Amino acid sequence: MAKLPATPPTPPAASSPAVDAAPRASVRTAWWLFGPPMAVAALHFVLRTLAEAWPPLHALTPVKMADGLGAPDTTQALWQNLGWPLLGLAVGVMIVALSRRYLRQRGATAFRRLALPLWASACGVAALGLLTAHLNLALREPLPDVEATVLRARLAMPSQRGPGGLQLVLLWPGIDAPRRGLLEGAHARTLLPGRTVTVQRVGGAFWGEYLAGIAELPAPASAPAEVAQAR
């Protein structure tokens, strides 16, 4: 019986360079998308953990008064509550509209090459902002105490926007506008409008002044029993 010739082994199919590049491109895109924000979140967690050892510090910001009784200006209050969210929404809508237009004109590849570095750069700017804000308070310096008059005192309940405490509007000589600050945990029944208190402050390394505390003062004999609750 004649012996059949041996069949040569079938060589493996050569993979296409485009097929090999597709998984690598997907992994690279995933790193660009999720790596930078994860790094920013990790940095934020570390800095927040370090800041927990500090005493509570809240910015003393100028506030316009609608009258001499300590009532905030309505326009300023409206801008603080609605202005920045609306501005952020408008910027977001503009970015989406420009991105869709660029995507239609140039295609997905060109859009990805432009968008991913911009995304990483934005995350880098956010990380730099977090680090700068942390150093601003970490390198703070004490400021001289001042004798201030309480124009307004209002209890603020804890929420997602802040820790809660006593929201004060203070006025002392030498400033062009009253200052608003938050005091946590104490003096809820003693810091009433019209009272003079000793304000302890610190200055940031780069910007701002912050309310560090109120010196203990005896409550006046005729002080009312409660401070107006926040609605």
Contacts in CASP RR format, 6 or more apart in sequence:
PFRMAT RR
TARGET T0000
AUTHOR 0000-0000-0000
METHOD contacts of the structure
MODEL  1
MAKLPATPPTPPAASSPAVDAAPRASVRTAWWLFGPPMAVAALHFVLRTL
AEAWPPLHALTPVKMADGLGAPDTTQALWQNLGWPLLGLAVGVMIVALSR
RYLRQRGATAFRRLALPLWASACGVAALGLLTAHLNLALREPLPDVEATV
LRARLAMPSQRGPGGLQLVLLWPGIDAPRRGLLEGAHARTLLPGRTVTVQ
RVGGAFWGEYLAGIAELPAPASAPAEVAQAR
29 112 0 8 1.000
29 116 0 8 1.000
32 116 0 8 1.000
32 117 0 8 1.000
32 119 0 8 1.000
32 120 0 8 1.000
33 116 0 8 1.000
33 119 0 8 1.000
36 119 0 8 1.000
36 120 0 8 1.000
36 123 0 8 1.000
36 124 0 8 1.000
37 123 0 8 1.000
39 123 0 8 1.000
39 127 0 8 1.000
40 123 0 8 1.000
40 124 0 8 1.000
40 126 0 8 1.000
40 127 0 8 1.000
40 130 0 8 1.000
43 127 0 8 1.000
43 130 0 8 1.000
43 131 0 8 1.000
44 130 0 8 1.000
47 130 0 8 1.000
47 131 0 8 1.000
47 134 0 8 1.000
50 134 0 8 1.000
50 138 0 8 1.000
51 134 0 8 1.000
51 137 0 8 1.000
54 137 0 8 1.000
55 212 0 8 1.000
56 163 0 8 1.000
56 184 0 8 1.000
57 137 0 8 1.000
57 140 0 8 1.000
57 202 0 8 1.000
57 210 0 8 1.000
57 211 0 8 1.000
57 212 0 8 1.000
58 181 0 8 1.000
58 182 0 8 1.000
58 183 0 8 1.000
58 184 0 8 1.000
58 210 0 8 1.000
58 211 0 8 1.000
59 181 0 8 1.000
59 208 0 8 1.000
59 209 0 8 1.000
59 210 0 8 1.000
59 211 0 8 1.000
60 170 0 8 1.000
60 179 0 8 1.000
60 180 0 8 1.000
60 181 0 8 1.000
60 201 0 8 1.000
60 208 0 8 1.000
60 209 0 8 1.000
60 210 0 8 1.000
60 211 0 8 1.000
61 179 0 8 1.000
61 180 0 8 1.000
61 181 0 8 1.000
62 175 0 8 1.000
62 176 0 8 1.000
62 177 0 8 1.000
62 178 0 8 1.000
62 179 0 8 1.000
62 180 0 8 1.000
63 72 0 8 1.000
63 73 0 8 1.000
63 76 0 8 1.000
63 169 0 8 1.000
63 177 0 8 1.000
63 178 0 8 1.000
63 179 0 8 1.000
63 180 0 8 1.000
64 72 0 8 1.000
64 73 0 8 1.000
64 75 0 8 1.000
64 76 0 8 1.000
64 177 0 8 1.000
65 71 0 8 1.000
65 72 0 8 1.000
65 73 0 8 1.000
65 151 0 8 1.000
65 169 0 8 1.000
65 177 0 8 1.000
65 178 0 8 1.000
66 72 0 8 1.000
66 73 0 8 1.000
66 74 0 8 1.000
68 151 0 8 1.000
69 151 0 8 1.000
69 152 0 8 1.000
69 193 0 8 1.000
70 151 0 8 1.000
70 152 0 8 1.000
70 169 0 8 1.000
70 178 0 8 1.000
70 193 0 8 1.000
71 152 0 8 1.000
72 152 0 8 1.000
72 169 0 8 1.000
72 180 0 8 1.000
99 111 0 8 1.000
99 115 0 8 1.000
102 110 0 8 1.000
102 111 0 8 1.000
102 114 0 8 1.000
103 111 0 8 1.000
132 206 0 8 1.000
135 205 0 8 1.000
135 206 0 8 1.000
136 204 0 8 1.000
136 205 0 8 1.000
136 206 0 8 1.000
136 207 0 8 1.000
136 208 0 8 1.000
137 204 0 8 1.000
137 205 0 8 1.000
137 210 0 8 1.000
138 205 0 8 1.000
139 204 0 8 1.000
139 205 0 8 1.000
140 202 0 8 1.000
140 203 0 8 1.000
140 204 0 8 1.000
140 205 0 8 1.000
140 210 0 8 1.000
141 202 0 8 1.000
141 203 0 8 1.000
141 204 0 8 1.000
141 205 0 8 1.000
142 201 0 8 1.000
142 202 0 8 1.000
142 203 0 8 1.000
142 212 0 8 1.000
143 201 0 8 1.000
143 202 0 8 1.000
143 203 0 8 1.000
143 209 0 8 1.000
144 201 0 8 1.000
145 198 0 8 1.000
145 199 0 8 1.000
145 200 0 8 1.000
145 201 0 8 1.000
145 215 0 8 1.000
146 172 0 8 1.000
146 173 0 8 1.000
146 198 0 8 1.000
146 199 0 8 1.000
146 201 0 8 1.000
147 172 0 8 1.000
147 196 0 8 1.000
147 197 0 8 1.000
147 198 0 8 1.000
147 199 0 8 1.000
148 170 0 8 1.000
148 171 0 8 1.000
148 172 0 8 1.000
148 196 0 8 1.000
148 197 0 8 1.000
148 198 0 8 1.000
148 199 0 8 1.000
149 170 0 8 1.000
149 171 0 8 1.000
149 172 0 8 1.000
149 194 0 8 1.000
149 195 0 8 1.000
149 196 0 8 1.000
149 197 0 8 1.000
150 168 0 8 1.000
150 169 0 8 1.000
150 170 0 8 1.000
150 191 0 8 1.000
150 192 0 8 1.000
150 193 0 8 1.000
150 194 0 8 1.000
150 195 0 8 1.000
150 196 0 8 1.000
150 197 0 8 1.000
151 169 0 8 1.000
151 170 0 8 1.000
151 171 0 8 1.000
151 178 0 8 1.000
151 193 0 8 1.000
151 194 0 8 1.000
152 167 0 8 1.000
152 168 0 8 1.000
152 169 0 8 1.000
152 193 0 8 1.000
153 166 0 8 1.000
153 167 0 8 1.000
153 168 0 8 1.000
153 169 0 8 1.000
153 191 0 8 1.000
153 192 0 8 1.000
153 193 0 8 1.000
153 227 0 8 1.000
153 228 0 8 1.000
154 166 0 8 1.000
154 167 0 8 1.000
154 227 0 8 1.000
154 228 0 8 1.000
154 229 0 8 1.000
154 230 0 8 1.000
155 165 0 8 1.000
155 166 0 8 1.000
155 167 0 8 1.000
155 188 0 8 1.000
155 227 0 8 1.000
155 228 0 8 1.000
155 229 0 8 1.000
155 230 0 8 1.000
156 162 0 8 1.000
156 164 0 8 1.000
156 165 0 8 1.000
156 166 0 8 1.000
156 167 0 8 1.000
156 182 0 8 1.000
156 230 0 8 1.000
157 164 0 8 1.000
157 230 0 8 1.000
158 164 0 8 1.000
158 165 0 8 1.000
162 182 0 8 1.000
163 182 0 8 1.000
163 184 0 8 1.000
164 182 0 8 1.000
164 184 0 8 1.000
165 182 0 8 1.000
165 183 0 8 1.000
165 184 0 8 1.000
165 185 0 8 1.000
165 188 0 8 1.000
166 182 0 8 1.000
166 183 0 8 1.000
166 184 0 8 1.000
166 185 0 8 1.000
166 186 0 8 1.000
166 187 0 8 1.000
166 188 0 8 1.000
166 191 0 8 1.000
166 227 0 8 1.000
167 180 0 8 1.000
167 181 0 8 1.000
167 182 0 8 1.000
167 183 0 8 1.000
167 230 0 8 1.000
168 180 0 8 1.000
168 181 0 8 1.000
168 182 0 8 1.000
168 183 0 8 1.000
168 191 0 8 1.000
168 211 0 8 1.000
169 178 0 8 1.000
169 179 0 8 1.000
169 180 0 8 1.000
169 181 0 8 1.000
170 178 0 8 1.000
170 179 0 8 1.000
170 180 0 8 1.000
170 181 0 8 1.000
170 197 0 8 1.000
170 199 0 8 1.000
171 178 0 8 1.000
171 179 0 8 1.000
172 199 0 8 1.000
181 211 0 8 1.000
182 211 0 8 1.000
183 191 0 8 1.000
183 211 0 8 1.000
183 213 0 8 1.000
183 214 0 8 1.000
186 214 0 8 1.000
187 214 0 8 1.000
188 227 0 8 1.000
189 219 0 8 1.000
189 223 0 8 1.000
189 225 0 8 1.000
189 226 0 8 1.000
189 227 0 8 1.000
190 217 0 8 1.000
190 219 0 8 1.000
190 223 0 8 1.000
191 197 0 8 1.000
191 214 0 8 1.000
191 227 0 8 1.000
192 220 0 8 1.000
192 223 0 8 1.000
192 224 0 8 1.000
192 227 0 8 1.000
195 217 0 8 1.000
195 220 0 8 1.000
195 223 0 8 1.000
197 214 0 8 1.000
197 215 0 8 1.000
197 217 0 8 1.000
198 214 0 8 1.000
198 215 0 8 1.000
198 217 0 8 1.000
199 211 0 8 1.000
199 213 0 8 1.000
199 214 0 8 1.000
200 211 0 8 1.000
200 212 0 8 1.000
200 213 0 8 1.000
200 214 0 8 1.000
200 215 0 8 1.000
201 209 0 8 1.000
201 210 0 8 1.000
201 211 0 8 1.000
201 212 0 8 1.000
202 209 0 8 1.000
202 210 0 8 1.000
202 212 0 8 1.000
203 209 0 8 1.000
203 210 0 8 1.000
204 210 0 8 1.000
END
